[in-house]
Amino acid sequence: METEENLQRLAVGTDYDMTPKPLLLIGNPNNRRTLGLQEARRHLGLQPAFVLPYDSLLKAWRRGGTMADAVQQCMEGEVATQMQGVSWLSSSASMPYANQDLVHGVSSDPLIRIDAPGEEWEVERELLFLGANTPPLMDGAYARMIPAEETLTLEQEWGRIYAPKQWFLGWKACLKRIGHEARKYWPNARFMNDPADIAIMFDKRKCQQHLSSHGVLVPPTLQSSGPIRTYADLRTAMETAGMNRVFVKLACGSGASGVVAYQVNPRTGAEIAITTVGMEQVQGQTIFYNEGRMRRYTRTPEISTLMDWLCAEGAQIERWMAKASLGSSVYDIRQLVAGRQTGHAIVRLSQTPITNLHLRNERMLPVEAGLNEQQMDGVQTAAKAAMAAFPNSWSAGIDVMLTVGTEPLAYVLDVNPFGDLLYRVQHNGLGTYEWEMELLRKEPSNHA
C-alpha cells in the first residue's frame, strides 16, 4: 500500500521536473534488468527508455557500421522490448526524442545508461569476437584465446567460462567505442556511469588500486616481486608475504565466477580451495565452468590447475580477511549508492567465505540482522567514499564487509556498476529502479 501511495504521488505530483532527459538504455531487451527498469519508468509516468540492444550494436560494428546504424535499425522497428504482452517498441512514435536528428546531434541529447551485457549468448559470442581482434596487454599474454573465426560458431554450454580475458578485452573495447561514438553523435550526452569508470569497476585489480589511492579501505593485495602467473608463483608470494589465506578472484569475473578462497597450513603444507568453479577434462583439455554450488579442492594437482588458469587469465589476489559473523554465518552487505545517496541495503550471509545470493545464501535486511546504527553508518560511509572515487558515475552496488570486534572497520570488497538488481527490498517505499528513476526526475541535472 505504501508503495502504491508513493508511486501515485510521484505520478501526479508537481514538485518534480516532469521533463527529464530522454534515457537511452544499452542492454539486452528482454533481460530482467531492462524489463525492471521499464516497469519502474512506467509506474512513475516516465517515457520508456529507448533500448539499444547489445546484439544489434555489436553486429553493426562487426559489419562495419556504427552506433548510429544500430539506433536506426531500432527506429525502424526491428527491435522491441516485450513486457507483459505490451511491446515497448523503440520507435519514433513512442519515443519522440529518438529521431534521426537526435542521432546526428541536432536535437536533444540523451542520458545514457549502459547496463550489464550478460545472460545473452549472442552478445557473449560477439564480445569474444571483438576481444579476439583486440591486442592483449602483457598481463593477458598467457591466457587462452579463441580465434575470431571460431567465436561466432561456438555452441553454448551452460555454465562454461569461455576465455574470460578475451571476453574482457572485447567488453573494454565495447565500452570505449560506446563512449567515443556517443559523444560524437550527441556531444552533450551524459552517461549515468561513465564507460571508462565501468571498465575500471569491472577490473578487480584496477578497481582496488583505484579505491586505495582515494583513501578507501580495501583488503591488502598480495605483494610480489614479479608477476604472479602460476600456482608456483602464488605459493612463493604467499610464503614470502607470510599470508596464508587469500582470495584469488578472476579479475573480470562477476557473481562469484572465478572466486577462490584459498588457504595453506604453514606447518603441514595442507591446502584447501573453496570455490564455485568446476573443472572437467574434455578431449585432453581442462574446461572450467560455474557449478552453481560450492566445491572444495584439497589435492595439489587440482588446485594447481585451477590457480594456473586463474593467474593466466588475470587475477586479483588479496588477503582473506575475517568477516563479521551472525551465528554460524559470516556476512557482508550490498549497499546501493545513487546520486551520492545511500539507498537499499541487503545483508548476505553464508556458511562459506563466499556470500553471493545466487548461491542460495541467506539474505536479510540490516535491521533483521541486528546491525546497529554505528555499523550501518560505517557501511554507508565506506560505500559513499567508494562511489565518490568515481565522480563521473552515478550509481553502483558496493559490497562492504565489517571486521570482527567491538569497533568494526568497513572494507570495500567490490564495486558493481550493475549492482542495482536487488529483489524484495525497498527504500522510501520504492524498489531499486523506481528509487533511481525518482532521483533522476527530482534532480535531472545531477545525475553524475
VEXDRENNU-469886 format. One record per residue (C-alpha): x, y, z; residue in three letters. Coordinates in steps of 0.2 Angstrom, whole numbers, plus 5000, padded with zeros to 4 digits. Layout:
BEGIN
XYZALA...
***
This chain:
BEGIN
500050005000MET501450125005GLU502250094988THR500650124978GLU500450294988GLU502250344984ASN502050294966LEU500450394964GLN501150544972ARG502650534961LEU501550514946ALA500350664949VAL501450774959GLY502050944953THR503650954964ASP504750874951TYR505350914934ASP504250814923MET505350834908THR506950744912PRO508250704899LYS507750554887PRO508550394893LEU509550284880LEU509750114888LEU511150004881ILE510649824886GLY509849664882ASN508049704878PRO507149564886ASN508349544901ASN507649564918ARG508649724921ARG507849804906THR506149744910LEU506349804928GLY506949974923LEU505550004910GLN504249944923GLU504950074935ALA504850214922ARG503050164918ARG502550164936HIS503250344938LEU502450404922GLY504050424913LEU504350384895GLN505050214892PRO506950214889ALA507550194871PHE508350024871VAL509849994860LEU510249814861PRO512049754863TYR511749624850ASP511249754837SER512649864842LEU514049734841LEU513449664825LYS513349834817ALA515149864822TRP515649694815ARG514849734799ARG515749904798GLY514350004804GLY514250124819THR513150164834MET512050274823ALA511750124811ASP511150024826ALA510050154833VAL509250174815GLN508949994815GLN507950014831CYS507050164825MET506450054810GLU505549944822GLY506749794821GLU506949784839VAL505749794853ALA505649754872THR504149644877GLN503449674894MET501849584900GLN501249574882GLY501549754878VAL502849804865SER503949934872TRP504549974854LEU506050084852SER505150184838SER505050374834SER503150364838ALA503350314856SER505050394858MET504950574851PRO506750604855TYR507350454846ALA507350534829ASN508650554815GLN509050724821ASP509550664838LEU510650534831VAL511650664822HIS511750784837GLY510550914831VAL509150884844SER509150844862SER510550744870ASP510050594880PRO510650524896LEU511450354893ILE511350204904ARG512550064900ILE511849904908ASP512549734910ALA512949634894PRO512749464902GLY511449324901GLU511349334882GLU512349204872TRP512449304856GLU513149454865VAL514449344873GLU515049274857ARG515149454849GLU516149514864LEU517349364862LEU517449414843PHE517849594847LEU519149534860GLY519949424848ALA520349574837ASN521049674852THR522849654856PRO523149594873PRO524149684886LEU525649594894MET524649534908ASP523549434896GLY524949364886ALA524649194894TYR522849174893ALA521949054882ARG521249144866MET519949084854ILE520249134836PRO519049264829ALA518349154816GLU517849024829GLU516949134841THR515449164831LEU515148974829THR515348924847LEU513948824854GLU513348874871GLN513748754886GLU512848814901TRP514048874915GLY515648864905ARG516849004907ILE517549044889TYR519149134888ALA518749274901PRO520249384897LYS519749384879GLN517949424884TRP518649564895PHE519649634880LEU518049634870GLY517049714884TRP518349854887LYS518449894868ALA516549894868CYS516450024882LEU517750134874LYS516850134857ARG515250174865ILE516050324874GLY516850384858HIS515350364846GLU514050434859ALA515050584861ARG515250604843LYS513350594839TYR512750684855TRP514150804861PRO513150854876ASN512650674881ALA512950614898ARG513250444905PHE512450384921MET514050284923ASN515550334913ASP516150204901PRO517950224907ALA517350204925ASP516450054921ILE517949974914ALA518950014930ILE517549944941MET517549784931PHE519349754933ASP519549704951LYS521449744951ARG521249914945LYS519749954955CYS520549904971GLN522150004967GLN520950154962HIS520050144978LEU521550134989SER522350284980SER520750384985HIS520950335003GLY519550195003VAL519950045015LEU520149885004VAL520949715009PRO522849715006PRO523349654990THR524649514990LEU526349594985GLN527649504974SER529249554967SER528649494950GLY527049454941PRO526049304948ILE525749204933ARG525649024940THR525248924955TYR527048914960ALA527249104959ASP525749114970LEU526448994983ARG528049084983THR527249254985ALA526149194999MET527649125009GLU528649275006THR527249385012ALA526849275027GLY525049275020MET524249105022ASN522449145017ARG522049235001VAL520649264990PHE521049234972VAL519749324960LYS519649324942LEU519949504938ALA518449524927CYS517349404935GLY515649444942SER514349354953GLY515749244962ALA516349174945SER518149134946GLY518249174965VAL519349054976VAL519549064995ALA521248984997TYR522248945012GLN523848845016VAL524348775033ASN526148845035PRO526548695047ARG525948545037THR525848625020GLY524048565018ALA522948675007GLU521148705003ILE520248804989ALA518448844991ILE517648904975THR516148884963THR517248844949VAL517148664942GLY518448584931MET518248444918GLU519348354906GLN518648364888VAL519748294874GLN521348314884GLY520948494888GLN520348564905THR518748664904ILE518148774918PHE516348814922TYR515248894936ASN514548754945GLU513248854955GLY513748774971ARG515248774982MET516748654979ARG518148614990ARG519848564982TYR521248494993THR522348394981ARG523848494974THR523648444956PRO521848514956GLU522248674965ILE523748704954SER522748684938THR521448804945LEU522748934950MET523748914934ASP522148954924TRP521649104935LEU523349184936CYS523549164917ALA521849244914GLU522249384926GLY521849384945ALA521649504959GLN522449414974ILE522149494991GLU522149445010ARG520649345015TRP520049445030MET518949385043ALA517149455041LYS515949495055ALA514849345059SER513049315064LEU512849145072GLY513749025062SER513749135046SER514949265040VAL514149415031TYR514449565021ASP513249705014ILE512749754997ARG512449944998GLN511750034984LEU512350214981VAL511550334968ALA511650524966GLY512850524981ARG511450454992GLN511450285000THR509850184997GLY509449994998HIS510549885008ALA510549695009ILE511549585021VAL512149425013ARG512549285025LEU513449125021SER514148975029GLN515648985017THR516849135013PRO515849174998ILE514149265001THR513449294984ASN511549274985LEU511349164969HIS512249034978LEU510749004989ARG511549105003ASN510349195016GLU509849375014ARG509249495027MET508849675029LEU510149765041PRO508849785054VAL508349595053GLU510249555055ALA510349665071GLY511549795063LEU511549945074ASN511650125068GLU513550135071GLN513849985060GLN512750045046MET513550215047ASP515250135044GLY514550035029VAL513650185021GLN515150305024THR516350175015ALA515050145001ALA514950334998LYS516850354998ALA517050214985ALA515750294974MET516550464976ALA518150394969ALA517150394953PHE516550574951PRO515950544933ASN514750394938SER513150404947TRP512650234953SER513450064959ALA513149924971GLY514549924984ILE515049764993ASP515649815010VAL516249695024MET516449735043LEU517849665053THR517549575069VAL517749655086GLY516849795096THR517449935084GLU517249855067PRO518049935052LEU517149945035ALA518149875020TYR517549895002VAL517649724993LEU516949764976ASP516149904966VAL514749834954ASN514249964941PRO512649854938PHE512349814956GLY510649894957ASP509649724953LEU509049694971LEU507449604974TYR506249614989ARG507049764996VAL506349944997GLN506950115002HIS505750255005ASN504450134999GLY505250114982LEU506149974973GLY507950004967THR507450054949TYR506050164955GLU507150244968TRP508450284955GLU507250354942MET506450454956GLU508150534959LEU508450574941LEU506750654940ARG506950764955LYS508750814950GLU508850784932PRO510450884930SER511350804945ASN511450634938HIS513350614938ALA
***
